[in-house]
């Protein structure tokens, strides 16, 4: 009505927020939701960008360095990395099937986790499971390698073990991290396995040109900084590239580059949305959420609300930086695998393996069964025969429902 319209008018002296949109300006509201971003050079830890929140004048809280939030699926790569050290490979087949976790396995209460889309695809390779962010596969991987081992392993990336209790919920990022930590951790995959120390100031010079202070960061390549095998970093990086090619971060393809990798993250009820992505010279982490945790809204995933922030930054920053292909380290081999009938595959796929851990041929390339010729006589009785060749598969018993 007229009264409402009058109340909505901008009055003289009002403080408004405007935003440039193409050739025009538009009036916008101050958002309730918060967002933050950090970017650094994984080669030496040099800080390239840091936005701690929407407006420092409104809240003097730095979400990059001070906020402890659940990382959700953005934490899964560290569980997968731990699994590679326990004999898993990108070609290992794991069932994407329902699982029920009892209270002693979660540290709180009985839990029946689900995939984001509520669907289960059955047996699938680790590579595909990471690209599609399959929760059931991550839980089974953690169950197989042991939560205690994983809790110790993630400290290599700079995470605090006490913030990641050794329960199966850790597989879905139920612990807590800061954006600063996550950027440093993803640098390990970007730089070939080294944990660098982020820093802000490169040099301080006085008005006479005298250098008062000069940062001397230890760079990736210093073996004293190595925290994971170069082969592990290479294979993880290769799998994370699939996330940006056809997985949950496929929108990154608009950048038209082949050297991008990363992982989306979304916590329960869409409370936190993340994207952690990188290329060899730049790591970027974007986060969106409320200061007082509450849902962002249905389907507001990391790929929907956090990834566009990352893409926008990278689009500008990488414009004049050529693509940087990764070099395969010694000790990694490429071997044809499959097709795995159990996973619905129809063609062979080349895969990376540690040289000393290539599975035997009958596991890598299981025979495809062919239908027998129609019988010409009465049906024969049961006949003994050799067992079928196994598929490389880890099966964790699912607790019976109550």
Secondary structure by P-SEA (a helix, b strand, c coil): caaaaaaacccccbbbbbbbcccbbbbbccccccccbbbbccccccccccccccccccccccccccccccccccaaaaaaaaaaaacccccbbbbcbbbbbccccccccccccccccccccccccaaaaaaaccaaaaaaaaaaacaaaaaaaaccccccccccccccccccccccccaaaaaaaaccccccbbbbbbbccccccccccccccccccccccccccccccaaaaaaaaaaaaaaacccccccccccccccccbbbbbcccccbbbbbcccccbbbbbbbbbccccccccccccccccaaaaaaaaaaaaccccbbbbbbcccbbbbbbcccccccccbbbbbcccccccccccccccbbbbbccccccccccbbbbccccccccccccccccc
